[in-house]
Amino acid sequence: MTETPHAGGERSAPLAGRTALVTGGSRGIGLGISCLFAELGANVLIVSRREPSLLEAVRCITETGVAPAAVAYRVGRADSEDDAHASVAFAIERFGGLDILVNNAATNPYFGPLVGISRGQADKTTGVNLWGPLMWVQAAWEQCMRDHGGAVLNISSTSGIDVDVDLGWYGATKAGLIHLTRLLAMELAPAVRVNAICPGLVKTDMSRALWENGEDEVAATMPLARLGTPRDIAEAAAFLCSDAASWVTGQTLAVDGGYLVRPST
């Protein structure tokens, strides 16, 4: 565990002295995780493709009272091996180590029947959603976690468990990420714990097409009768990456408002 200056705040700090790297951390679920981890005492490195959104994310986090020195950003692509290794190296140089890796970045360039997807769309989805997380784990393992331990959290999706119409290839990559989580948990133990979260429908820009024209109707199909928020996912992420989950690895937690247990129609 790295011991470096970190955020302050009124809440207890179960992640104090630790460094977290969050891919796709500038908006949506990734930003929610980055914000909460910083509030809970972690030093946070946010990685995303666009610098303007990264600057805005840092501003949002520091406005909550987090020390500016506890938050850093780096422009990088989730499907780039060079960016993975460079970002991990940057985290180690800036904060003295890397304790937590959150593979949150995802993409879904195609919405429709599987028979209509192009090879390019499929390759892009696989590169970001499945191959990407493995590359980032490899970089973290080789540069730090093999010797110092840590926790990895993969953000999958309920589409990787359930059959969601028109989300076929996206769901297939997310199902693969669940399996990858289990394999990595076995291979990297006992030094590194590896878990996954499957968010349900969360109100983010990425999922906007699924809820903006009928949020109340969509929410009514869920046992808890509302859409999720990035904070809902972040709270579960904080648990899985903290010492409270020190005996938890290889697990997938659905945070979905009861979506997966809804009655079939």
Secondary structure, 3 states (H helix, E strand, C coil): CCCCCCCCCCCCCCCCCCEEEEECCCCHHHHHHHHHHHHCCCEEEEEECCHHHHHHHHHHHHCCCCCHHHEEEEECCCCCHHHHHHHHHHHHHHHCCCCEEEECCCCCCCCECHHHCCHHHHHHHHHHHHHHHHHHHHHHHHHHHHHHCEEEEEECCHHHCCCCCCEHHHHHHHHHHHHHHHHHHHHHCCCEEEEEEEECCECCCCCHHHHCCCHHHHHCCCCCCCCECHHHHHHHHHHHCCHHHCCCCCCEEEECCCHHHCCCC
